[in-house]
């Protein structure tokens, strides 16, 4: 089975930075990434990175967030800079063994951006 454990969330002021980490056990995923969900809203895409290091971002976070991974640790990171209140959400790490396959999800980690 695949398990994903997230860390690094918390409370930060607008304009601040936060770094999320997610470590997967069981398999190495071709694709790893992040979604987020704010209260009362649908879960939305944030970013992905492939095993080869190719990245993709939602327009709302491009140029502020950076996704990366360490394949030796089966870990994906999300560096979040210039955070805005609208970034407040529960962030979920996900994992795919191959493109088009099922999603495996982490438990979710809270990020709150507030003054």
C-alpha positions in Angstrom: 0.0 0.0 0.0 1.0 3.6 -0.5 1.0 6.0 2.3 1.8 9.8 2.2 2.7 11.9 5.2 2.7 15.7 5.0 4.4 18.2 7.3 5.3 21.9 7.4 1.9 23.6 7.6 0.9 26.3 10.0 0.1 30.0 10.4 1.9 32.7 8.5 1.3 36.4 7.8 0.5 37.7 4.3 3.7 38.0 2.3 5.4 35.3 4.3 6.7 31.9 3.3 6.0 28.3 4.2 7.5 25.0 2.9 5.4 21.8 2.8 6.8 18.3 2.6 5.2 15.0 1.7 7.0 11.7 2.0 5.6 8.6 0.3 6.2 5.0 1.3 5.5 1.8 -0.5 6.3 2.9 -4.1 7.9 5.7 -6.1 5.3 7.7 -7.9 5.7 8.9 -11.5 3.7 12.0 -10.5 3.5 13.7 -7.2 1.8 17.0 -6.4 -0.5 19.1 -4.4 -4.2 20.0 -4.3 -5.9 22.3 -1.8 -9.3 22.9 -0.4 -10.7 25.9 1.5 -13.8 25.6 3.7 -17.0 25.5 1.6 -15.0 25.2 -1.7 -14.1 22.4 -4.0 -10.7 20.9 -4.0 -8.5 22.6 -6.5 -5.2 21.8 -8.3 -2.0 23.5 -7.1 1.0 21.9 -8.7 2.7 18.7 -9.9 6.1 17.3 -10.6 7.1 14.2 -12.5 9.7 11.7 -11.6 11.9 13.4 -14.3 11.5 16.8 -12.7 8.9 18.3 -15.0 6.7 20.8 -13.2 3.3 22.4 -13.7 1.4 25.0 -11.7 -2.1 26.4 -11.4 -2.2 30.0 -12.6 -3.1 31.3 -9.2 0.2 30.1 -7.7 2.6 30.3 -10.6 5.6 32.5 -9.8 4.9 32.3 -6.1 5.1 28.6 -5.4 7.8 26.1 -6.4 7.3 22.4 -6.4 10.3 20.0 -6.3 11.0 16.4 -5.3 13.8 14.3 -4.0 13.5 10.8 -5.6 16.0 9.3 -3.2 13.6 10.2 -0.3 10.3 9.7 -2.2 9.5 13.2 -1.0 7.8 16.1 -2.7 8.1 19.7 -1.5 6.0 22.9 -2.0 7.8 26.1 -1.3 5.2 28.8 -0.9 6.3 32.4 -1.1 4.4 35.7 -1.1 1.5 34.0 0.6 -2.0 35.6 0.4 -5.0 35.1 2.6 -6.7 33.3 -0.3 -4.0 30.7 -0.1 -5.6 29.6 3.2 -6.7 25.9 2.8 -6.0 22.4 3.7 -3.3 21.2 1.4 -3.3 17.6 0.2 -0.3 15.8 -1.2 -1.0 13.2 -3.9 0.8 10.4 -5.7 0.3 8.5 -9.0 2.2 5.5 -10.0 1.7 6.4 -13.7 -0.2 9.1 -15.7 -3.9 8.4 -15.7 -3.8 6.0 -12.7 -5.6 6.4 -9.4 -4.7 9.1 -6.9 -3.3 8.3 -3.5 -3.8 11.1 -1.0 -2.1 12.4 2.1 -4.2 13.3 5.2 -4.1 17.0 4.5 -2.3 19.8 6.3 -3.6 23.2 7.3 -2.1 26.4 5.9 -3.5 29.6 7.3 -2.4 33.0 5.9 -3.7 35.8 8.2 -2.5 38.9 9.9 
